[in-house]
Amino acid sequence: MSVLVDTHALVWWFGSRSRLSTTAVASIEGADRILISPISWWEIGLLARDGRIRLDRPLGHWIAVVMEDRRSVTAPLTPEAAAWAGQLDRGTFPGDPADRLIYATARDLRVPLVSKDWRLRDYADRAGDIDVIW
């Protein structure tokens, strides 16, 4: 089984696992592949630059540690996922472009998304198109 991890879940998995739920830990531990959206790399760079997250090593080294886990794979951002992210209803889906691309990638790849974000879980429950694990 593969799982796509939301940006915060990725940062916590490789830094503060105690912040993850038991279910999230079990799903990542049991995954054959830990998929990472390209937008998460961008988001981590911004968060680190702005001091909103503190990594235990320089960003480039942190990314290398993540990718040393043979299960870590940068997920493809397909044209279908990118276009679908733009089509998500602005009235019912969070407006954050990173959230939209991550959600759309999980849908496109037909994999569960590990996320604490209640807005994504709520949308997925209503839409029924992906499983959000937390």
Steps between C-alpha positions, in 0.01 A plus 500: 500500500612855424401812692534865410608712795385856554783745560459513878485119520828477306674750728370325812587151369861603453523715811219492757319167468326555831288765325354235268195297597540130569305426181720732295817337636365152427403592144840653422688215669297247300536677167710357219541853363481837672392736225592867530336765285742734320309791656598371846868554420419858401285551809772366733750737341271797562417396856868450585598830339233687696588327828157334525664158530837413643680209337774314686749561217535725191217456251706320234631250753151453645363417155787253446412323826136474393599357163741250659191311617462263204122537529503878448395596149415839357153451352439609143296814450297399197314742272175335612574558869610859440189577297271325746655698789393815319146368463440432870205707621625819665192508720552159655872426465781690676657765278863416574665395170727248677200329662324488164798344321566248777135394513476478121818292485357248748184482290692463174727226637213332687690487828403602853619835632651526849393839636389661824322775306134468597395703195648239266347216702161673497512557124609140436216371717248700297654432157585135565789511253799431728572367848664744739678326785552651840 
